[in-house]
Structure formats: structure tokens, C-alpha cells
Amino acid sequence: MDSLQHQIALTLLPHIGPVTAKSLTNYCGSATAVFKASKRELLKIPGIGAAALHYIQRPEALLLAEKEMRFLE
């Protein structure tokens, strides 16, 4: 199951546009799985390089997504 927080976080990542986000979710199965994937798994995905990987593996996007969700409540 995809969490809303992970879906929002994926849209907030620098170096990740809508096409790359779709590629990530298609490859991993869900936005949640993107954030749980290993570095090795992510680097196999076309269009994912060191810069994108750096932002996926940092917690800031998830924290910002959580803040957005609290704001919407």
C-alpha cells in the first residue's frame, strides 16, 4: 500500500520530475517502496543518478511531506 506521505514526498524531491517519479514508482511498485529501495536497486533505474539518489535517501522530503499533511488537516 502506498502512503500519502510517500507520494507527496516523491513530488518534493529535487532532480525528480513527473516522468522520473513515474519511472521510480513503476520500477519499485509504489512511492513507499521507492524510499525503502536500496542504493543498488535505485541506480538500476534509467534516469536515476547520484544527485537523484542523494535526495531520495535523505529524510527531508518525508519530513516536508508530513508537514504538508499536518497543514491540510
Secondary structure, DSSP 8 states (H G I E B T S, - for coil): ---HHHHHHHHH-TT--HHHHHHHHHHHSSHHHHHHS-HHHHHTSTT--HHHHHHHTSSHHHHHHHHHHHHH-
